[in-house]
Amino acid sequence: MPGKKIKKVKIDGRRIACEKEETILQAAKKAGIEIPTLCHDDRLEPYGGCRLCIVEVKGVGRPLPACTTPVTNNMEVRTENDTIKRIRKNIISLLLSNHPNDCMRCEKTGDCALQDLAYRYDVDGSRFEGEKWDLPVREDNPFITYEPDKCILCGRCVRICNEVVMAGTIDLVGRGFNSMPDTAFRKPRSLDNCEFCGQCVSTCPTGALTDKKGRGKGRTYEMKKVRTTCSYCGTGCNFDLNVKNGKVVKVTSAYDAPVNYGNLCIKGRYGYDFIHNADRIKTPLIRKGDDSFHEATWDEALELIADKFSGLMKKYGNKTVGAFSSSRCTNEENFLISKFARTVFRNNNVDNCARV
Amino acid sequence: MAEKKKAKPKTKTTTRSKTKPGPKAKGPDVEGLTIRVCVGTGGLAAGSQEVIDSFHTELKAHGLEAAVEKKCVNKTGCRGFCAKDVLVDVILDGSTSTYQRVRPEKISRIVEEHIINGRPVEEWLVGPDYHTFHDKQTKILLKQCGQIDPEDINAYIGIGGYEGAKKALSLTEFEVIEEVKKSGLRGRGGAGFLTGLKWEFCSMSRATPKYIICNADEGDPGAFMDRSIIEGNPHSVIEGMIIGGYAIGANTGYIYIRAEYPLAIERLKIAIDEATKKGFIGKDIFESGFDFEIRIKEGAGAFICGEETALIASIEGKRGMPRSKPPFPVNKGLRGKPTVINNVETLSNLPSIMTKGASWFSSIGSEQSKGTKVFALTGRIKNTGLIEVPMGISLKEIIYDIGGGMEKKNRKLKAVQTGGPSGGCIPASHINMPVDYESLMRIGSMMGSGGMVVMDDATCMVDMSKFFISFTQSESCGKCVPCRIGTKRMLEILTRITGGSGKESDIDLLIEIGTDIKLSSLCGLGQSAPNPVLSTINFFRKEYESHIKKGICPAGVCKALRQYVINAEACKMCGKCARVCPSSAVIWQPKQKAVINKSKCVKCGACFDACPFNSIM
């Protein structure tokens, strides 16, 4: 719902036209001004947990978080000053002080928001000494690897699970320094409590949550990303196939996809094994006299189908045949098959498997 | 209590005769007899139930069954002076005598000598400190706590209860808000926001339904103001909620109370039941057309749930974590609807503001802070307990006049911590400062909910701030980085300093990270968590330096920095130190001076305590 236009918002000296409901972070993003943040994801409600997006607002004594502060008329914002820079550096230092800092072998290197910020602000993990988490890596499920030591508690996994998927698999547990995302009673993830949609993985800014099947198969920058539409159902979700050396090694979210904004279900995200499976059928198969299948070309197959259909129609009449299509087809494909039935079969015998 | 004692006859007799009319009974004169026993948590812990039972037995044994039947033995809430529990008032023909530290075995003599023969047992009566403790106080909220039976609504009505609500409901909502605004009442939960203004904001919100929440999630270590008010006078809170609910247009009120207060919850439930039966809660209250109901929500024991947005999340069934404001609860609170959250103490001020008027209330207190404030006075002070003082009273008056000075005569006042783990330390040199919202903020502390810890020179300030930061760290919800990891690192630095391995750069690091945590944390907990550390560095920096540079804890508290040495000149060769030493570190033979073997010493301090000649240093 677009609100009333507020014209006079100034960010880093630039006038920006924003809408009433917008936050400072959204307004800045629109204008191409980058404000660092770790806990924000456009798919989620503003959170204000990482405190990195704090900005100076003229007339306010303390820095305000850009992600949760709505713009007001005549607001003047500076996205960074000396104090804010110092605070950001200290916050990153604090995060790194409880982080394994094993970027060399971390699955997420090159695609890690924490790593990028540490580089941008030139911070390492040495400023604060003290206790570090040393928790076991959780591999107790088929799809998701959870390395709690790398968690920065941005809460994005928890929120996407509760706000978007509404599965309620994980929440924060524990208090103080020992808070962490986990399942109820810290039980292993299974189909009893998790849908394995991997939405948590898609939003995790660090290497805490990673796709188990893609681990060790290559760095993000080695991958060729091929945008495609999911073939499992007719919704039409887009995602990126990550291809290395001609092989699909994992699926990542396409956040700008108009249908699904990066959201995927278990099939779209993890159901890609069939692509390189040795048993995959790559050509039409025609059954020969001895009941065995033989590879054929599409021309051969289509010709056979056409012969059979016209034979049947000739012998028994055109009402005896029909078309049954799949919910994995797109709307357009389903439309075509119904058109085919009505113009070629000249009947209305059309159906689809999608009935829930 | 003391003024009561002097002015006793009228108030007492009227209260009693109202609640207990009846014909004159047999035996000695029970008509003029009322016994009041404190049954606050402190009283019950000291054995007040046994004292009541014992009174019943003894009265019967002395032929005073009528007294038992007519319920002459009354329960009352906490009167503040918990150090002297069980406190018992015996009111005989209008004259009140208060006994301290009453135990069941003392009852027989009290009944016989005082009640039957009319001669109070002088040696068990309260001493002058009981009166000085009460004389300097101005009691509005706690006044009734030690007088009325909290489990009897008639007792509350007898002292004018529910008149405030009745009056409020006869006015318009706008008039009620104006009256509260005029009174200058500010939130007693800590931040000190004007209550009337908060109500006004909420009443301007057009969304419905609206809610009023009573915040009884009192969590500061050592603070028990709200608990005592609820236990001693639960109806005042309920009445306050009715007034507030009416003013903002809320038909539902919640009391969010921690589950660790079973007695308070019990009494609230009784009070809500009784008030509902009387028609003070429910449909069409006082025929005004206003409906109101109250629900109790028990908290699960998280300190952070005292923060209003976390409290709301908790009522909604979510994990108790705060969220950013705006939007403020007055616009979007419980279930996204306009909500006012008031503290117990704030709410229980409202009945008297409505009955006695805003100008009466604003005549008490200082320029910007009106009314009284209840404090839980604890620490190294003689008279610990619950006190109610007018705003603007000086710290000195609280500590020396009410508190009776230091617990140990040879110790000097060092500092006062107000505001619990969110507050700061006020050094002894500022003892003349007035206690109000602004003055406390100015000095780097805060009013908080009302904890007041008095420290003497045997308190190590580094150790003290370590205690508070370990509290906030373990109670941090984990949502924002500065509070979750920042307080942890501060705690580790302080542990390092008290453990004798502090670095010279640590003080500056504490100041820098403390300032950043204050500036960047999400909620009040993180924004105030570094206060104890920053204020002690500000006023007692030398003490930090001494730990780090000299390896000495000036107060002798930090165990790792202690070294025990026997002063050979003072040693009388008694050998007591050697006998108590758990690690055989004291070398001693009869008729020889003792020596401590430093390599074996575990620094437990047993020898120090055992030495009768103060020859161990």
Interface residues (C-beta under 8 A of the other chain):
Chain A: P46 G48 G49 C50 R51 L52 I54 R62 P63 P65 T68 T69 P70 T83 R86 I87 N90 I91 L94 L95 S97 N98 F128 E129 G130 E131 I152 L153 G155 D171 L172 G174 R175 G176 F177 N178 S179 M180
Chain B: A302 R319 M321 R323 S324 P326 Q473 S474 E475 S476 C477 G478 K479 C480 V481 P482 R484 I485 G486 T487 K488 R489 E492 E512 I513 D516 L519 S520 S521 L522
